[in-house]
Amino acid sequence: MMTVKSFIYGTDILYMYEEEDSGFSIPAEHYYGELDYTYYKGESENPVKWLYLGSENLKDAAESNGFKVELVLEEGDSYLADLFKCKNKHSASNDYCNLVEGLKKTNFLI
């Protein structure tokens, strides 16, 4: 079977909620990275849903849905991640997924 892959660029925007005393003022009604953006082209448009997701939250959500995540690059609060799903867990063609899992166990990949 084949591996389905996708690259994701993300940013954790928790820093936007930081208070002067080093605490955080995080909204209780929704995930802090879930925002509504309004674009303007002369007149106001309808808001667009936008999600800023920290790398740990991405990893947790992905793994709970059968995906794997490998961080390719991380700088500050931003990251590039490889999101992939192995179609058949027991297939010999899943060498890539097995390799990633093996490297993680030996601490070559974090």
C-alpha positions in Angstrom: 0.0 0.0 0.0 1.0 3.6 -0.3 1.7 6.4 2.2 -0.5 9.5 2.0 1.6 12.6 2.9 1.0 16.3 3.3 3.2 19.1 4.6 1.7 21.6 7.0 3.0 25.0 8.0 1.8 26.1 11.4 2.2 28.6 14.2 1.3 28.4 17.9 -0.1 31.8 18.7 -0.3 31.3 22.5 2.2 34.3 22.8 -0.7 36.6 21.7 -2.5 35.9 25.0 0.5 36.5 27.3 0.0 39.0 30.1 2.7 41.3 31.5 3.0 39.0 34.6 4.0 36.1 32.4 0.6 34.5 32.8 -1.8 33.9 29.9 -5.4 35.2 29.3 -6.8 32.3 27.2 -10.4 32.3 26.0 -12.5 29.7 27.7 -15.2 29.4 25.0 -12.9 28.0 22.3 -9.4 26.9 21.4 -7.2 30.0 21.5 -5.8 29.3 17.9 -9.3 29.3 16.4 -9.9 32.7 14.8 -12.3 34.4 12.4 -10.6 36.6 9.8 -12.5 39.2 7.8 -11.0 40.1 4.4 -11.8 43.5 2.8 -12.1 44.1 -0.9 -13.7 47.5 -0.8 -16.6 46.1 1.3 -16.5 43.8 4.3 -16.6 40.1 3.4 -17.9 37.2 5.5 -15.4 36.0 8.1 -13.3 33.0 7.3 -12.5 30.4 9.9 -8.7 30.1 10.5 -6.9 27.7 12.8 -3.4 28.3 14.3 -2.3 25.0 15.8 0.7 24.4 17.9 2.9 21.4 16.9 2.1 19.4 20.0 -1.7 19.9 19.5 -1.2 18.9 15.8 0.6 15.7 16.9 -2.0 14.8 19.4 -4.9 15.3 17.0 -3.2 13.5 14.2 -2.2 10.5 16.2 -5.6 10.1 17.7 -7.0 9.9 14.1 -4.4 7.4 12.8 -1.9 9.9 11.3 1.8 10.4 12.1 3.6 13.7 12.3 7.2 14.4 11.8 8.5 17.9 12.5 10.7 18.9 9.6 11.7 22.4 10.8 10.9 24.4 13.9 11.7 28.0 14.5 10.3 29.9 17.5 6.5 29.3 17.5 6.4 28.2 13.9 7.0 24.9 12.3 6.9 22.8 9.1 5.5 19.3 9.7 5.1 16.2 7.5 1.7 14.7 8.2 1.3 11.2 6.8 -0.9 8.1 7.1 0.1 4.6 6.3 -2.7 2.9 4.5 -1.9 -0.7 5.6 -0.1 -1.1 8.9 1.2 -4.6 8.2 2.2 -4.1 4.5 5.9 -4.5 3.5 5.5 -1.3 1.5 5.1 0.6 4.7 8.8 0.8 5.2 8.7 4.6 5.5 6.2 4.5 8.4 8.1 1.7 10.0 11.4 3.6 9.6 10.0 6.7 11.2 8.6 4.8 14.1 12.0 3.0 14.6 14.0 6.2 14.5 11.7 7.8 17.1 12.2 4.8 19.4 16.0 5.3 19.2 15.7 9.1 19.7 17.0 9.9 16.3 13.7 11.7 15.6 11.8 13.7 18.2 
